[in-house]
Amino acid sequence: MQFEDSSLAQIAETTRKLLYALLEDIYDLVAKETGRFLIYLDHHPKIEVQGFSTGLRAQIERTLRGESAYDY
C-alpha cells in the first residue's frame, strides 16, 4: 500500500509488526488460512478480523484482548 502521509504509513507499519508479534504463538495457524486483518487508523482506530475459521478467529480475538489465545 502507498500512503500519502508518511507518519500514517509509519503507524500502519508499526501496527502490522506489533500484530505479528502478538500473534506469534498462533502464527502458524494464521498463515494456513486466507483470512485478513483490516486496520483502521481513523478517529476510531480498530483492528477487524475477517475470513478466518470460527475457532481461529476466537483465538485471535482473545489474543488481541490480552487473554490467552487458547480456550482451556
N, C-alpha and C positions, 0 to 999 in steps of 0.2 A: 504494500500500500504506500501511496505517496501522501504526505501531509504537507499542507502549505505552511503550517505553523510548526517550527522546529521544536518548540517547547512541548507542544501537544504530541509530536512524534516521539519525543524522549519519554514522556509519561506513558504512552502506549507501549513502547518497547520495554520499559521498566515493569509495567504491569504484566506483560507477557512473560518475562523472565521470572517474576515472583509467582505467577500462576503455575509455571512448570515446576518451580521449587516446592510449592505447596503440594502438588500432586505427585511428587517424586515416588512415594511409596506405592502408588497405583498407576504409575505412568505406563507400564507395560500393558495394562488393561485398556487404558485410554487410547494408546496408539493402535490397538487392534480394531477399534471401532471407527465409524465415519462421522462421528459427532463433531460439533464445533462449539466454540466459545464466542459469544458476542460481548465485547467490552464497550460499554457506553461511557463516554467521558464528558457528558453534557452537565447541566446543572443538577442532575440526579444520577451520579455515577452508579453503575451496577454491572455485574457480570451475569450473563444469561447462558444457560447450558441447553443445547439443542442436539437432537439426533442420536443420543446415546441410549443404550438399553436402560430399562427402568432401574435395575439393580445398580448399575454403574453410575447412573445419574444420581441416585440416592447417595452413593459413596462420595461422589464429587461434591454434592451439595453439603453433606456433613463436614467434609474437609474444609470447604470454604467458610463454614460457620465456626470452625475451630474445634469441631468434635472429632472423635475417632472416625477414620474412614470406614472402619468395619463395624457392622452391627452384630454385637455378640449376643 
